[in-house]
């Protein structure tokens, strides 16, 4: 094997300097039915599956962290070889590989699924290396047809099609929804043309998706790992490829019914009197609500957190507080993060046992220092902390079991915040990984640990809110989009983030209704954000400053309460959609290219969406109530007025404060439940249908 690698500049690659891989030997069938093909960069392992083909090359003995829940059956391949090419045939699939340089073309039923990018050079046939080893990892280039859209790659705030973008699958504490960086990423994408790509790795992956600096006609993939492990999929549409991806990485279970109710939060309720007064106000104002949240500083001492301890200065009897909330029919959510302050004895205890990430330079527990530029007057500065090592089996078990007293006390739900702090290559885990290879998968391990605690100890069924997520995190519902700016741009980006995450195999999402930062007191924005959030898997009112509807004024209280009443009426419909999602991974919020894959006009409307099978939602995203939307072919009825609209057209409406632009295909019926203020009022706390719309 050649060890020659080239330095790679992501921002302006010099393709001339990168040696392209060549086939150097004869293909052979292995005992499991896969094929081994020698190349100048090592042995390429090829396996055919019912959904496509898996390509693996490079070091394969690294920790994989259980990102895959199943290993698909291999379809044995026949080999046809010549001096210039190798052809592999497995059932209706065929992979044609040329030798110098290595290129491929994958076909299914004689239709091309994917192939090496055909971007050419005056001298070389391929300008982008079809396959190469570079200093940062592995590089492979795929073909993009003219104007071909590509969707997925996690929670992203911009245009849903990633065509023209340079996207790095790397989790960030993004501090907003305004840039390419985001909290939830996965190296999985798909095209309506019928192909999908999933890179199986914990490491970062850079995607140049028709990115003109690389090539406007190619999809370049840089896998920042010692192994390239790529699944190339075929499927009828995005739904089929999302289903395949989640067959590999796990389906999302159906959350408990109470989680469909409204979750009220704030950063933060400062003491017990404020918390209990807010809970009383909720019931006095007849605001539908199921969960109230004690955010980070609401129940822990900031200097010594996180240690599973209530702040004794404010909570001399936590059980009494929780019992009072329970008496008022609230579920209780509390905040956590996977760091332990050096000012708490737990830090030394865990460090001594090797349960915190270590510093390569000293062998001692790594002490994480926060970037204080984001805190200032807005958020409380945080202490130096150790980072829990979830790759250590004993640390994982300790952290999971430490939740038991909280659930025993009556806590119902954990808000698992942060998880993006593995930022330094000097941070070393028990698994042997450090830095970038550990960074993304850390979120997955953290989500998994806390969700398993809820599975084991929660009395009302497991449910989790996590901010940071990676491949497979959809198995631990749910996720919320972190920290949007409290303005119209924050609302729009949050909706696109939800849709993008849904197109990436994660069916459940919630936004911070009203926006997280800047307490703008914009009642029109709060009304429209609340109305949009009715049509999401989960609904949480949260931000810096009050998010109770009456705090925005009488008009906001009336309009938002009306929206919340509708939310509870829709519980039977939402729960049915969740059960569907748990089987197929189709998200509750379905972007138009996912819901109407053959309608190219629909794809242009990337802020409207289908909610479940039968409700089209066009959120109001600017002041004044104006909304422009597109209805696909067919007849539609506006919900709830029953006014008929002809599809295949673009419409404009100006909405009153209590109006929403929601449409249902004519002939479809929406199951509705009774008016309740919380799910404890439902018989057996289960969805019940009181009537259908239209009658």
Secondary structure, DSSP 8 states (H G I E B T S, - for coil): -----B---SSS--GGGS----B-S--EE-TTS-EEEEETTEEEEEEEETTEEEEEEE---S--TT--S-----B--EEEE-SSEEEEEETTEEEEEETTTTEEEEEETTEEEEEB-----SSSS-SS-SEEEETTEEEEEEE--TT---EESSS-SS-SS-TTEEEEE-B---SSSSSS-BSB--SEEEETTTEEEEE--SS-EEEEES-TTT-TTEEEEEE-SSEEEEEEEE-SSHHHHHHHHHHHH-------GGGGSEEE--S---SHHHHHHHHHHHHHTT----EEEE-HHHHS-TTT-SSS---TTT-S-HHHHHHHHHHTT-EEEEEE-SEEETTSHHHHHHHHTT-B-EETTTSSB--B---GGGTTTTS-----EEEB-TTSHHHHHHHHHTTHHHHHHT--EEEE--------TTEE-TTS-BHHHHHHHHHHHHHHHHHHHHHHH-TT---EEES-B-TTGGGS--EE----BSSHHHHHHHHHHHHHHHTTT---EE-EET-SBS----HHHHHHHHHHHTTSSSEEE-SSS---GGGG-HHHHHHHHHHHHHHHHTHHHHHHHHHHHHHH---SEEEHHHH-TT-HHHHT-TT-EEETTTEEE----STTSEEEEEE-SSEEEETTT--EEESSEEEEEE--TT---EEEETT--EEE----SSGGGSGGGS----EEE--
